[in-house]
Amino acid sequence: MNIQEAQEEIINEFKNFDNWMDRDNELIKLGKELPPIDSKYKTEDNLIKACQVKTWFHSTFKDGKVFYDIDSSSTIIRGIIALLIKVLSGQKPADIKNADLYFIDKIGLREDFSPIRANSLWKLVNKIKSDVAKYEQ
């Protein structure tokens, strides 16, 4: 599945949620379902700096594609991580770097997030996009 197809799938899944509470409940559900990051990646070096909640980030490169192991101490942020992994993990570096993550606005995350959650979301997106530079050929 490519980035656009994954985003469209998420938009379709979230279109039935009429309010922020329903979206938050779905994010909590997704966060609880996200497998935890391997403990070997839960290090100080892998923490995303300046996030309000502890969020660990690790990526690997295999067969021309980037794969992510990301985790957070916040269940809702874990839900966002699950969405970002669905869209971006397993994609080519250039596709990740150039991705327009329009699903974030389409499912109402930007408008409903508190400043703390919004900060965590954008720190995570920026980390993902900047990290791919080390894999570009």
C-alpha positions as CSV (number, residue, x, y, z in Angstrom):
1,M,0.0,0.0,0.0
2,N,1.4,3.4,-0.9
3,I,1.3,6.6,1.3
4,Q,-1.8,8.0,-0.4
5,E,-3.8,4.7,-0.2
6,A,-2.9,4.4,3.5
7,Q,-4.0,8.0,4.2
8,E,-7.3,7.4,2.3
9,E,-7.9,4.3,4.4
10,I,-7.4,6.2,7.6
11,I,-9.7,9.0,6.4
12,N,-12.4,6.5,5.6
13,E,-12.0,4.8,9.0
14,F,-12.3,8.2,10.9
15,K,-15.1,9.7,8.8
16,N,-17.7,8.1,11.1
17,F,-16.4,9.9,14.2
18,D,-18.5,13.1,14.6
19,N,-16.6,14.7,17.5
20,W,-13.2,14.9,19.2
21,M,-14.3,12.4,21.9
22,D,-14.9,9.7,19.4
23,R,-11.6,10.4,17.6
24,D,-9.7,10.4,21.0
25,N,-11.3,7.0,21.9
26,E,-10.2,5.6,18.6
27,L,-6.7,6.9,19.1
28,I,-6.6,5.4,22.6
29,K,-7.7,2.1,21.1
30,L,-5.0,2.2,18.4
31,G,-2.5,3.2,21.1
32,K,-3.3,0.2,23.2
33,E,-3.0,-2.1,20.1
34,L,0.4,-0.7,19.0
35,P,3.1,-3.2,19.9
36,P,5.6,-1.7,22.3
37,I,9.0,-0.8,21.1
38,D,11.8,-3.3,21.8
39,S,13.4,-2.4,25.1
40,K,16.8,-2.1,23.5
41,Y,15.5,1.0,21.6
42,K,14.0,2.6,24.8
43,T,17.2,4.6,25.5
44,E,17.9,8.2,26.2
45,D,19.6,8.5,22.8
46,N,16.3,7.5,21.1
47,L,14.1,9.9,22.9
48,I,12.6,12.7,20.7
49,K,13.9,15.9,22.2
50,A,11.5,18.7,23.4
51,C,8.4,16.4,23.4
52,Q,6.2,16.9,26.4
53,V,5.8,13.1,26.8
54,K,8.5,10.5,26.5
55,T,8.6,9.3,22.9
56,W,11.2,6.9,21.6
57,F,12.1,6.7,17.9
58,H,14.2,4.2,16.0
59,S,14.3,3.5,12.2
60,T,15.8,0.8,10.1
61,F,16.5,0.6,6.4
62,K,15.9,-2.6,4.5
63,D,15.5,-3.3,0.8
64,G,15.3,0.4,0.0
65,K,12.6,1.1,2.5
66,V,12.4,2.7,5.9
67,F,10.8,0.9,8.9
68,Y,9.9,2.5,12.2
69,D,9.9,1.4,15.8
70,I,8.3,4.3,17.8
71,D,6.7,4.3,21.2
72,S,5.4,6.8,23.7
73,S,4.4,7.1,27.4
74,S,1.1,8.6,26.2
75,T,-1.6,6.3,24.9
76,I,-3.1,8.9,22.6
77,I,0.3,9.7,21.2
78,R,0.8,6.0,20.7
79,G,-2.4,6.1,18.6
80,I,-1.0,8.8,16.5
81,I,2.2,6.8,16.1
82,A,0.1,3.8,14.9
83,L,-1.4,6.0,12.2
84,L,2.0,7.5,11.2
85,I,3.5,4.0,11.0
86,K,0.6,2.8,8.9
87,V,1.2,5.6,6.4
88,L,5.0,5.9,6.4
89,S,6.7,2.7,7.6
90,G,7.8,0.4,4.7
91,Q,8.0,3.3,2.3
92,K,11.0,4.7,0.3
93,P,12.9,7.5,1.8
94,A,12.1,10.0,-0.9
95,D,8.4,9.2,-0.7
96,I,8.4,9.7,3.1
97,K,10.4,13.0,2.8
98,N,7.9,14.4,0.2
99,A,4.7,13.0,1.8
100,D,1.9,15.5,2.3
101,L,0.3,14.1,5.4
102,Y,-3.1,15.5,4.6
103,F,-4.9,12.8,6.7
104,I,-3.9,14.7,9.9
105,D,-6.2,17.6,8.9
106,K,-8.8,15.5,7.2
107,I,-9.5,13.5,10.3
108,G,-9.5,16.6,12.5
109,L,-6.4,16.0,14.6
110,R,-5.0,19.5,14.1
111,E,-8.2,21.3,15.1
112,D,-8.9,19.2,18.2
113,F,-5.4,18.8,19.7
114,S,-4.2,20.6,22.8
115,P,-0.9,22.5,22.3
116,I,1.0,19.7,24.1
117,R,-0.4,17.0,21.8
118,A,0.0,19.1,18.7
119,N,3.6,19.8,19.7
120,S,4.3,16.0,20.1
121,L,2.6,15.3,16.8
122,W,4.7,17.8,14.9
123,K,7.9,16.9,16.7
124,L,7.3,13.3,15.6
125,V,6.5,14.2,12.0
126,N,9.6,16.4,11.8
127,K,11.7,13.6,13.3
128,I,10.4,11.1,10.7
129,K,11.0,13.4,7.8
130,S,14.4,14.5,8.9
131,D,15.5,10.9,9.8
132,V,15.1,9.7,6.2
133,A,18.0,11.9,5.0
134,K,20.4,9.2,6.4
135,Y,18.9,6.6,4.1
136,E,18.7,8.7,0.9
137,Q,21.0,7.5,-1.9
